[in-house]
Amino acid sequence: MPAEKDEHARMPYQFPMPVDALPEIVVPDAVPTDDRLWVPQAENVWFRPLCLNRSQGYWTNLLKVRKAGVLSRHRHPQSVHGFVLKGRWRYLEHDWVATEGSYVFEPPGETHTLVVPDDVEEMITFFQVNGVMYYVDPWGKNLGYEDVFTKIDMCRAHFERVGLGADYVNAFIR
C-alpha cells in the first residue's frame, strides 16, 4: 500500500460514502461489564451479539461459558471462524486445543462436539458463524438448529426481559 508523503496524508476521504452502503457497527463495550448484554443460550452459556447480518445469513458474537463440560454437538454447512479471547476449549473429534490467542477455521461440513475442560473457569471466544448450526446426536440425527434469525429472536426476547427493550438488538442487525 503506497504511503502518502504530503500534507494530505492525514486528511479524511473527501467524498460521500455510497448511497446504498449500510452503516457501520461499532461496539465499544464488546466484552461488557453489564451482564444484561450477554444473551443466555443454555445453562452456563451466553453470547454477546456483535453483528447479526440478515442479508448474508451470518452472525458474529462472543461466546461465554462459565462451567466445564460438553457445550454442544453441531454441524456447519458453511465455514466458521473463531478466535479465543479467554480460557480454552476443544472438540472431541480432534486432537488440538484452542487456547487464548488461537484462531480456528472450521470448514463447511465439519461436525464436532465442543468441550470446555474441567479446570477452565471461564471461556470467551469470538465466532463468525456463516449460515446454520445444526445440532445433532452422535449419529447425525438433527436435534435443532440456529441461524441469524433465531439469534435475533433470542436477543429481542432477552433484551426485553432485562429492561433494555426488544429494539436494543437493532444496533447489531444489518
Backbone as a printed PyTorch tensor [residue, N CA C, xyz], in Angstrom:
tensor([[[  0.8510,  -1.1630,   0.0000],
         [  0.0000,   0.0000,   0.0000],
         [  0.9010,   1.2310,   0.0000]],

        [[  0.7250,   2.1020,  -0.9710],
         [  1.5790,   3.2930,  -1.0250],
         [  1.2200,   4.2770,   0.0770]],

        [[  2.2210,   4.8720,   0.6750],
         [  2.0110,   5.8800,   1.7160],
         [  2.0110,   7.2590,   1.0840]],

        [[  1.0880,   8.0900,   1.5320],
         [  1.0900,   9.4720,   1.0620],
         [  2.1870,  10.2290,   1.7870]],

        [[  2.9090,  11.0370,   1.0410],
         [  4.0460,  11.7380,   1.6370],
         [  3.8390,  13.2450,   1.6130]],

        [[  2.5920,  13.6670,   1.6410],
         [  2.3650,  15.1060,   1.6090],
         [  1.4190,  15.5340,   2.7220]],

        [[  1.0130,  16.7880,   2.6580],
         [  0.1610,  17.3530,   3.7070],
         [ -1.2410,  16.7440,   3.7300]],

        [[ -1.5930,  15.9310,   2.7420],
         [ -2.9260,  15.3240,   2.6900],
         [ -2.9840,  13.9330,   3.3270]],

        [[ -1.8800,  13.4640,   3.8300],
         [ -1.8250,  12.1040,   4.3670],
         [ -2.8450,  11.8800,   5.4820]],

        [[ -3.0610,  12.8620,   6.3160],
         [ -3.9960,  12.7010,   7.4380],
         [ -5.3550,  13.3530,   7.1870]],

        [[ -5.6210,  13.6870,   5.9750],
         [ -6.9110,  14.2750,   5.6130],
         [ -7.8890,  13.1300,   5.3490]],

        [[ -9.1110,  13.2120,   5.8940],
         [-10.0820,  12.1630,   5.6150],
         [-10.5230,  12.1830,   4.1550]],

        [[-11.0500,  11.0750,   3.7360],
         [-11.5950,  10.9450,   2.3860],
         [-12.6250,  12.0450,   2.1740]],

        [[-12.6090,  12.6860,   1.0320],
         [-13.3990,  13.8970,   0.8080],
         [-14.7360,  13.6920,   0.0870]],

        [[-15.0890,  12.4530,  -0.2440],
         [-16.3410,  12.2180,  -0.9490],
         [-17.3000,  11.4220,  -0.0670]],

        [[-18.5870,  11.4780,  -0.3650],
         [-19.5530,  10.7130,   0.4440],
         [-19.3990,   9.2140,   0.2060]],

        [[-19.8240,   8.4580,   1.1850],
         [-19.8580,   7.0030,   1.0440],
         [-20.9610,   6.6450,   0.0470]],

        [[-20.9510,   5.4350,  -0.5230],
         [-22.0140,   5.0430,  -1.4540],
         [-23.3910,   5.1920,  -0.8060]],

        [[-24.3310,   5.6890,  -1.5510],
         [-25.6730,   5.9710,  -1.0420],
         [-26.3060,   4.7320,  -0.4190]],

        [[-26.1140,   3.5680,  -1.0120],
         [-26.7690,   2.3500,  -0.5460],
         [-25.9360,   1.5330,   0.4310]],

        [[-24.7940,   2.0560,   0.8480],
         [-23.9640,   1.3320,   1.8120],
         [-24.6440,   1.3170,   3.1790]],

        [[-24.5420,   0.1910,   3.8490],
         [-25.0870,   0.0850,   5.2010],
         [-24.2070,   0.8470,   6.1810]],

        [[-24.7920,   1.3180,   7.2640],
         [-23.9600,   1.9800,   8.2790],
         [-23.0710,   0.9620,   8.9980]],

        [[-21.9410,   1.4350,   9.4460],
         [-21.0270,   0.5550,  10.1770],
         [-21.6080,   0.2270,  11.5520]],

        [[-21.0440,  -0.8080,  12.1540],
         [-21.3780,  -1.1730,  13.5380],
         [-20.1090,  -0.9910,  14.3500]],

        [[-20.2040,  -0.2330,  15.4290],
         [-19.0910,  -0.0780,  16.3500],
         [-19.6100,  -0.4500,  17.7300]],

        [[-18.9720,  -1.4280,  18.3550],
         [-19.3960,  -1.9080,  19.6700],
         [-18.2490,  -1.6380,  20.6450]],

        [[-18.2560,  -0.4660,  21.2900],
         [-17.1250,  -0.1170,  22.1550],
         [-17.0040,  -1.0070,  23.3910]],

        [[-18.0910,  -1.5810,  23.8410],
         [-18.0710,  -2.4590,  25.0240],
         [-18.3160,  -3.8990,  24.6010]],

        [[-17.5400,  -4.3760,  23.6310],
         [-17.7480,  -5.7170,  23.0740],
         [-17.6940,  -6.7950,  24.1590]],

        [[-16.7980,  -6.6550,  25.1200],
         [-16.7780,  -7.5450,  26.2820],
         [-17.3450,  -6.7210,  27.4350]],

        [[-18.6660,  -6.7500,  27.5960],
         [-19.3230,  -5.8130,  28.5020],
         [-19.1840,  -6.1680,  29.9810]],

        [[-19.2820,  -5.1470,  30.8070],
         [-19.3640,  -5.3570,  32.2520],
         [-20.8200,  -5.4760,  32.6920]],

        [[-21.7450,  -5.0160,  31.8510],
         [-23.1790,  -5.1230,  32.1190],
         [-23.6500,  -6.5060,  31.6830]],

        [[-23.9460,  -7.3720,  32.6380],
         [-24.3390,  -8.7530,  32.3230],
         [-25.6240,  -8.8500,  31.5090]],

        [[-26.4290,  -7.7850,  31.4780],
         [-27.6630,  -7.8170,  30.6830],
         [-27.3760,  -7.9280,  29.1900]],

        [[-26.1520,  -7.5950,  28.7690],
         [-25.8080,  -7.6390,  27.3570],
         [-25.4320,  -9.0330,  26.8830]],

        [[-25.2590,  -9.9650,  27.8250],
         [-24.9900, -11.3690,  27.4890],
         [-26.3290, -12.1000,  27.3880]],

        [[-26.6070, -12.6690,  26.2340],
         [-27.8710, -13.3640,  25.9850],
         [-27.7090, -14.8310,  26.3710]],

        [[-28.5640, -15.3340,  27.2770],
         [-28.4390, -16.7470,  27.6540],
         [-28.7900, -17.6630,  26.4910]],

        [[-27.9510, -18.6930,  26.3260],
         [-28.1550, -19.6480,  25.2420],
         [-28.4670, -21.0390,  25.7980]],

        [[-27.8350, -21.3930,  26.8920],
         [-28.0500, -22.6640,  27.5760],
         [-27.5490, -22.4430,  29.0080]],

        [[-27.6760, -23.4430,  29.8490],
         [-27.1830, -23.3060,  31.2150],
         [-25.6790, -23.0270,  31.2040]],

        [[-25.2800, -21.9420,  31.8590],
         [-23.8790, -21.5100,  31.9440],
         [-23.2580, -21.1310,  30.6030]],

        [[-24.1000, -20.8000,  29.6160],
         [-23.6250, -20.4100,  28.2840],
         [-24.3840, -19.1560,  27.8450]],

        [[-23.6200, -18.1490,  27.3930],
         [-24.1850, -16.8970,  26.9230],
         [-23.4950, -16.4800,  25.6390]],

        [[-24.1500, -15.5960,  24.8790],
         [-23.4780, -14.9740,  23.7450],
         [-23.7310, -13.4780,  23.7700]],

        [[-22.7620, -12.7530,  23.2540],
         [-22.8360, -11.2980,  23.1400],
         [-22.8960, -10.9810,  21.6520]],

        [[-24.0780, -10.5530,  21.1390],
         [-24.1560, -10.2690,  19.7060],
         [-23.2740,  -9.0820,  19.3330]],

        [[-22.6260,  -9.1850,  18.1860],
         [-21.8110,  -8.0870,  17.6620],
         [-22.3290,  -7.6420,  16.2940]],

        [[-22.6490,  -8.6140,  15.4260],
         [-23.2290,  -8.3180,  14.1160],
         [-24.1650,  -9.4680,  13.7510]],

        [[-25.4010,  -9.1180,  13.4230],
         [-26.4010, -10.1020,  13.0080],
         [-26.8040,  -9.7280,  11.5800]],

        [[-26.1980, -10.3770,  10.5990],
         [-26.3470,  -9.9800,   9.2110],
         [-27.4330, -10.8000,   8.5200]],

        [[-28.6210, -10.1920,   8.3910],
         [-29.7690, -10.8790,   7.7890],
         [-29.5860, -11.1330,   6.3030]],

        [[-28.9920, -10.1950,   5.5950],
         [-28.9230, -10.3260,   4.1390],
         [-27.9120, -11.3700,   3.6850]],

        [[-26.8620, -11.6180,   4.4920],
         [-25.8650, -12.6190,   4.1260],
         [-25.9380, -13.8600,   5.0040]],

        [[-26.8160, -13.8690,   6.0030],
         [-27.0650, -15.0710,   6.7840],
         [-25.9490, -15.4770,   7.7210]],

        [[-25.2220, -14.5250,   8.2870],
         [-24.1870, -14.8690,   9.2650],
         [-24.3470, -14.0350,  10.5170]],

        [[-23.6800, -14.4680,  11.5750],
         [-23.6200, -13.6600,  12.7820],
         [-22.2330, -13.7520,  13.3820]],

        [[-21.8660, -12.6650,  14.0820],
         [-20.6390, -12.6700,  14.8690],
         [-21.0460, -12.4200,  16.3080]],

        [[-20.3830, -13.1120,  17.2030],
         [-20.6710, -12.9410,  18.6180],
         [-19.4990, -13.4030,  19.4620]],

        [[-19.5660, -13.0340,  20.7210],
         [-18.6780, -13.6160,  21.7080],
         [-19.4660, -14.7080,  22.3980]],

        [[-18.8770, -15.8610,  22.5360],
         [-19.4880, -16.9720,  23.2570],
         [-18.7920, -17.0780,  24.5990]],

        [[-19.5820, -17.0950,  25.6770],
         [-19.0190, -17.1880,  27.0330],
         [-19.5730, -18.4320,  27.7130]],

        [[-18.6640, -19.2200,  28.2790],
         [-19.0430, -20.4270,  29.0090],
         [-18.4130, -20.3320,  30.3870]],

        [[-19.2160, -20.5280,  31.4300],
         [-18.7110, -20.4210,  32.7940],
         [-18.7560, -21.7360,  33.5560]],

        [[-18.7930, -22.8340,  32.8510],
         [-18.7460, -24.1240,  33.5160],
         [-18.1520, -25.1360,  32.5490]],

        [[-17.2940, -25.9700,  33.0630],
         [-16.6830, -27.0010,  32.2350],
         [-17.7440, -28.0070,  31.8000]],

        [[-17.4650, -28.6890,  30.7040],
         [-18.3510, -29.7410,  30.2440],
         [-18.6160, -29.6500,  28.7540]],

        [[-19.5120, -30.5050,  28.2890],
         [-19.8780, -30.5600,  26.8790],
         [-20.8710, -29.4380,  26.5990]],

        [[-20.5410, -28.6060,  25.6400],
         [-21.4130, -27.4960,  25.2910],
         [-22.4580, -27.9240,  24.2630]],

        [[-22.0050, -28.4210,  23.1180],
         [-22.9500, -28.8680,  22.0910],
         [-22.2310, -29.6540,  21.0040]],

        [[-22.9950, -30.5010,  20.3430],
         [-22.5160, -31.2130,  19.1580],
         [-23.2950, -30.6140,  17.9970]],

        [[-22.5870, -30.1630,  16.9830],
         [-23.2620, -29.4900,  15.8810],
         [-22.4710, -29.6060,  14.5870]],

        [[-23.1820, -29.2950,  13.5070],
         [-22.6130, -29.3770,  12.1530],
         [-22.7730, -28.0120,  11.4850]],

        [[-21.7660, -27.6540,  10.6850],
         [-21.7940, -26.3960,   9.9440],
         [-21.7760, -26.6740,   8.4440]],

        [[-22.8150, -26.2850,   7.7050],
         [-22.7630, -26.4340,   6.2540],
         [-21.9260, -25.3420,   5.5820]],

        [[-21.5820, -24.2900,   6.3330],
         [-20.7100, -23.2280,   5.8270],
         [-19.5830, -22.9980,   6.8310]],

        [[-18.6130, -22.2060,   6.4440],
         [-17.4270, -22.0180,   7.2860],
         [-17.7200, -21.2130,   8.5490]],

        [[-16.8510, -21.4310,   9.5480],
         [-16.9060, -20.7140,  10.8190],
         [-15.4830, -20.2670,  11.1500]],

        [[-15.3780, -19.0720,  11.7080],
         [-14.0890, -18.5490,  12.1690],
         [-14.2040, -18.2760,  13.6590]],

        [[-13.1420, -18.5900,  14.4030],
         [-13.1430, -18.3420,  15.8320],
         [-11.7990, -17.8150,  16.3050]],

        [[-11.8280, -17.0170,  17.3690],
         [-10.6140, -16.5010,  17.9860],
         [-10.8180, -16.5200,  19.4970]],

        [[ -9.9660, -17.2590,  20.2030],
         [-10.1210, -17.4530,  21.6450],
         [ -9.5480, -16.2450,  22.3950]],

        [[-10.4100, -15.5980,  23.1720],
         [-10.0030, -14.4400,  23.9650],
         [ -9.6210, -14.8190,  25.3930]],

        [[-10.2910, -15.8500,  25.9250],
         [-10.0630, -16.2430,  27.3230],
         [-10.3410, -17.7300,  27.4710]],

        [[ -9.5260, -18.3950,  28.2760],
         [ -9.7400, -19.8130,  28.5390],
         [ -9.2770, -20.6920,  27.3830]],

        [[ -9.8740, -21.8710,  27.3170],
         [ -9.5570, -22.7990,  26.2300],
         [-10.6900, -23.8000,  26.0730]],

        [[-10.7000, -24.4520,  24.9190],
         [-11.7150, -25.4540,  24.6090],
         [-11.1740, -26.3550,  23.5130]],

        [[-11.9250, -27.4210,  23.2490],
         [-11.5210, -28.3490,  22.1970],
         [-12.7630, -29.0370,  21.6450]],

        [[-12.5240, -29.7990,  20.5800],
         [-13.5700, -30.6380,  20.0140],
         [-13.2000, -32.0930,  20.2640]],

        [[-14.1760, -32.8840,  20.6650],
         [-13.9270, -34.3100,  20.9150],
         [-13.4000, -35.0160,  19.6790]],

        [[-13.7450, -34.5270,  18.5210],
         [-13.3810, -35.1700,  17.2600],
         [-11.9650, -34.8270,  16.7800]],

        [[-11.2730, -33.9470,  17.4670],
         [ -9.9390, -33.5170,  17.0510],
         [ -8.9620, -33.5840,  18.2240]],

        [[ -7.6590, -33.5840,  17.9150],
         [ -6.6630, -33.6880,  18.9840],
         [ -6.0430, -32.3440,  19.3620]],

        [[ -6.4850, -31.2450,  18.7760],
         [ -5.9430, -29.9450,  19.1140],
         [ -6.7820, -29.2630,  20.1990]],

        [[ -6.1870, -28.2820,  20.8620],
         [ -6.8730, -27.4810,  21.8800],
         [ -6.7660, -26.0170,  21.4650]],

        [[ -7.8900, -25.3110,  21.4800],
         [ -7.9090, -23.8800,  21.1730],
         [ -7.6530, -23.1270,  22.4740]],

        [[ -6.5190, -22.4480,  22.5640],
         [ -6.1180, -21.7160,  23.7640],
         [ -6.1960, -20.2110,  23.4970]],

        [[ -6.0280, -19.4060,  24.5480],
         [ -6.0570, -17.9530,  24.3960],
         [ -5.1260, -17.5180,  23.2740]],

        [[ -5.6560, -16.7340,  22.3590],
         [ -4.8870, -16.2650,  21.2210],
         [ -4.9730, -17.1620,  20.0070]],

        [[ -5.6300, -18.3240,  20.1080],
         [ -5.7530, -19.2450,  18.9730],
         [ -6.8350, -18.7860,  18.0030]],

        [[ -6.5420, -18.9680,  16.7190],
         [ -7.5270, -18.7700,  15.6510],
         [ -7.9370, -20.1510,  15.1580]],

        [[ -9.2220, -20.3360,  14.9330],
         [ -9.7500, -21.6170,  14.4610],
         [-10.5930, -21.3740,  13.2090]],

        [[-10.3100, -22.1240,  12.1480],
         [-11.1370, -22.1380,  10.9450],
         [-11.8320, -23.4910,  10.8970]],

        [[-13.1550, -23.4670,  10.7790],
         [-13.9320, -24.6940,  10.6720],
         [-14.5170, -24.7470,   9.2580]],

        [[-14.0930, -25.7230,   8.4580],
         [-14.5530, -25.7830,   7.0690],
         [-16.0040, -26.2420,   6.9620]],

        [[-16.6720, -25.9150,   5.8460],
         [-18.0220, -26.4080,   5.6250],
         [-18.0610, -27.9340,   5.7460]],

        [[-19.1200, -28.4410,   6.3750],
         [-19.2970, -29.8720,   6.5380],
         [-18.7670, -30.4100,   7.8520]],

        [[-18.0640, -29.5870,   8.6040],
         [-17.4780, -30.0060,   9.8880],
         [-18.5840, -30.2850,  10.9110]],

        [[-18.4800, -31.4160,  11.5790],
         [-19.3660, -31.7590,  12.6880],
         [-18.4840, -32.0280,  13.8920]],

        [[-18.8040, -31.4080,  15.0370],
         [-17.9330, -31.5410,  16.1990],
         [-18.6850, -31.2830,  17.4960]],

        [[-18.0310, -31.6660,  18.5870],
         [-18.6010, -31.5610,  19.9280],
         [-17.6910, -30.6750,  20.7630]],

        [[-18.1710, -29.4710,  21.0960],
         [-17.3630, -28.5060,  21.8340],
         [-17.3390, -28.8630,  23.3140]],

        [[-16.1140, -28.9170,  23.8700],
         [-15.9280, -29.2550,  25.2830],
         [-15.0180, -28.2090,  25.9230]],

        [[-15.4210, -27.7420,  27.0970],
         [-14.5830, -26.8650,  27.9130],
         [-13.9990, -27.7240,  29.0270]],

        [[-12.6640, -27.7540,  29.1820],
         [-12.0260, -28.6090,  30.1970],
         [-12.4310, -28.2420,  31.6320]],

        [[-12.2930, -29.2050,  32.5220],
         [-12.7020, -29.0400,  33.9190],
         [-12.0010, -27.9010,  34.6470]],

        [[-10.7590, -27.6090,  34.3070],
         [-10.0150, -26.5900,  35.0480],
         [-10.1740, -25.1750,  34.4700]],

        [[-11.0710, -24.9850,  33.5070],
         [-11.3170, -23.6600,  32.9340],
         [-12.5420, -23.0520,  33.6140]],

        [[-12.3430, -21.9070,  34.2800],
         [-13.4520, -21.2400,  34.9730],
         [-14.3460, -20.4540,  34.0240]],

        [[-13.7220, -19.8570,  32.9980],
         [-14.4930, -19.0890,  32.0250],
         [-13.7930, -19.1300,  30.6730]],

        [[-14.5750, -19.3230,  29.6350],
         [-14.0740, -19.3150,  28.2610],
         [-14.8550, -18.2530,  27.5000]],

        [[-14.1380, -17.4180,  26.7420],
         [-14.7770, -16.4500,  25.8500],
         [-14.0850, -16.5580,  24.4920]],

        [[-14.8850, -16.7870,  23.4580],
         [-14.3620, -16.9120,  22.1010],
         [-15.2160, -16.0850,  21.1510]],

        [[-14.5440, -15.3460,  20.2600],
         [-15.2140, -14.6360,  19.1860],
         [-15.4820, -15.6480,  18.0680]],

        [[-16.7230, -15.7030,  17.5830],
         [-17.0750, -16.5700,  16.4630],
         [-17.7770, -15.7780,  15.3670]],

        [[-17.4650, -16.1090,  14.1240],
         [-18.2820, -15.7120,  12.9860],
         [-18.8560, -16.9970,  12.4320]],

        [[-20.1750, -17.1250,  12.5020],
         [-20.8630, -18.3220,  12.0380],
         [-21.6320, -17.9630,  10.7750]],

        [[-21.3210, -18.6400,   9.6890],
         [-21.9760, -18.4150,   8.4100],
         [-23.0480, -19.4760,   8.2130]],

        [[-24.2540, -19.0440,   7.9360],
         [-25.3280, -20.0000,   7.6760],
         [-25.9620, -20.5410,   8.9410]],

        [[-26.1160, -21.8370,   8.9910],
         [-26.8740, -22.5180,  10.0360],
         [-25.9550, -23.3870,  10.8840]],

        [[-26.3050, -23.5180,  12.1470],
         [-25.7000, -24.5400,  13.0130],
         [-26.7740, -25.5970,  13.2350]],

        [[-26.4820, -26.8380,  12.8180],
         [-27.4100, -27.9470,  13.0490],
         [-26.9340, -28.7050,  14.2760]],

        [[-27.7850, -28.7950,  15.2840],
         [-27.4540, -29.5950,  16.4580],
         [-27.8240, -31.0410,  16.1660]],

        [[-26.9000, -31.9560,  16.4520],
         [-27.0980, -33.3670,  16.1160],
         [-26.7070, -34.2650,  17.2850]],

        [[-27.2190, -35.5040,  17.2350],
         [-26.7770, -36.5070,  18.1990],
         [-25.5070, -37.1690,  17.6430]],

        [[-24.8960, -38.1330,  18.3590],
         [-23.6360, -38.7260,  17.8690],
         [-23.7400, -39.4150,  16.5070]],

        [[-24.9600, -39.7130,  16.0650],
         [-25.1650, -40.3900,  14.7830],
         [-25.6820, -39.4410,  13.7030]],

        [[-25.6860, -38.1450,  13.9800],
         [-26.0600, -37.1540,  12.9900],
         [-27.5320, -36.8190,  12.9060]],

        [[-28.3490, -37.3810,  13.7990],
         [-29.7790, -37.0660,  13.7820],
         [-29.9780, -35.6210,  14.2220]],

        [[-30.7570, -34.8680,  13.4380],
         [-30.9990, -33.4620,  13.7110],
         [-31.7740, -33.2750,  15.0160]],

        [[-31.2390, -32.4230,  15.9160],
         [-31.8950, -32.1140,  17.1830],
         [-32.4030, -30.6780,  17.2330]],

        [[-32.0600, -29.8830,  16.2400],
         [-32.4640, -28.4810,  16.2060],
         [-31.4570, -27.6720,  15.4150]],

        [[-31.6950, -26.3790,  15.3410],
         [-30.7920, -25.5230,  14.5780],
         [-30.8180, -24.1080,  15.1360]],

        [[-29.8230, -23.3420,  14.7400],
         [-29.7940, -21.9000,  14.9640],
         [-29.3510, -21.2500,  13.6680]],

        [[-29.9170, -20.0790,  13.3990],
         [-29.4560, -19.2510,  12.2990],
         [-29.5430, -17.8070,  12.7450]],

        [[-29.2270, -16.8730,  11.8680],
         [-29.2100, -15.4680,  12.2660],
         [-30.5860, -15.0170,  12.7490]],

        [[-31.6490, -15.6010,  12.2220],
         [-32.9940, -15.1880,  12.6090],
         [-33.3780, -15.7060,  13.9930]],

        [[-32.9830, -16.9290,  14.3360],
         [-33.2500, -17.4170,  15.6930],
         [-32.4040, -16.6470,  16.6960]],

        [[-31.1850, -16.2590,  16.3020],
         [-30.3320, -15.4350,  17.1890],
         [-30.9820, -14.0760,  17.4440]],

        [[-31.5190, -13.4450,  16.3900],
         [-32.1970, -12.1650,  16.5530],
         [-33.3850, -12.3210,  17.4940]],

        [[-34.1760, -13.3750,  17.3090],
         [-35.3320, -13.6200,  18.1760],
         [-34.9050, -13.8010,  19.6370]],

        [[-33.8220, -14.5560,  19.8560],
         [-33.3210, -14.7580,  21.2270],
         [-32.9120, -13.4240,  21.8460]],

        [[-32.2360, -12.5910,  21.0620],
         [-31.7860, -11.2840,  21.5530],
         [-32.9790, -10.3900,  21.8850]],

        [[-33.9510, -10.3150,  20.9820],
         [-35.1350,  -9.4690,  21.2310],
         [-35.8220,  -9.8590,  22.5430]],

        [[-36.0540, -11.1420,  22.7190],
         [-36.7410, -11.6160,  23.9320],
         [-35.9120, -11.3180,  25.1810]],

        [[-34.6150, -11.5880,  25.1240],
         [-33.7540, -11.3590,  26.2870],
         [-33.6690,  -9.8720,  26.6320]],

        [[-33.4080,  -9.0230,  25.6360],
         [-33.2590,  -7.5960,  25.9140],
         [-34.5550,  -6.9920,  26.4410]],

        [[-35.6910,  -7.4780,  25.9800],
         [-36.9790,  -7.0390,  26.5290],
         [-37.1040,  -7.4620,  27.9900]],

        [[-36.7560,  -8.7090,  28.2590],
         [-36.8710,  -9.2720,  29.6090],
         [-35.9960,  -8.5320,  30.6290]],

        [[-34.8000,  -8.0780,  30.2070],
         [-33.8770,  -7.4340,  31.1520],
         [-34.0120,  -5.9160,  31.1840]],

        [[-35.0230,  -5.3830,  30.4950],
         [-35.3010,  -3.9580,  30.5930],
         [-34.5900,  -3.0590,  29.5920]],

        [[-33.8800,  -3.6300,  28.6410],
         [-33.2170,  -2.8140,  27.6130],
         [-34.1450,  -2.5200,  26.4390]],

        [[-35.2140,  -3.2920,  26.3260],
         [-36.1650,  -3.1450,  25.2290],
         [-35.8300,  -4.0740,  24.0710]],

        [[-36.8570,  -4.6110,  23.4560],
         [-36.6700,  -5.5550,  22.3500],
         [-35.9000,  -4.9350,  21.1950]],

        [[-36.0470,  -3.6380,  20.9980],
         [-35.3720,  -2.9700,  19.8780],
         [-33.8800,  -2.7670,  20.1120]],

        [[-33.3910,  -3.0530,  21.2940],
         [-31.9620,  -2.8870,  21.5710],
         [-31.1170,  -3.6900,  20.5840]],

        [[-31.6330,  -4.8180,  20.1410],
         [-30.8960,  -5.6790,  19.2140],
         [-30.6770,  -5.0070,  17.8600]],

        [[-31.4890,  -4.0220,  17.5250],
         [-31.3930,  -3.3940,  16.2020],
         [-30.0200,  -2.7760,  15.9480]],

        [[-29.2900,  -2.4310,  16.9850],
         [-27.9490,  -1.8510,  16.8180],
         [-26.9750,  -2.8460,  16.1740]],

        [[-27.2990,  -4.1270,  16.2420],
         [-26.3960,  -5.1780,  15.7510],
         [-26.8700,  -5.8020,  14.4320]],

        [[-28.0500,  -5.4290,  13.9700],
         [-28.6500,  -6.0400,  12.7830],
         [-28.2810,  -5.2560,  11.5300]],

        [[-27.8490,  -5.9720,  10.5160],
         [-27.5900,  -5.3920,   9.1930],
         [-28.2390,  -6.2720,   8.1600]]])
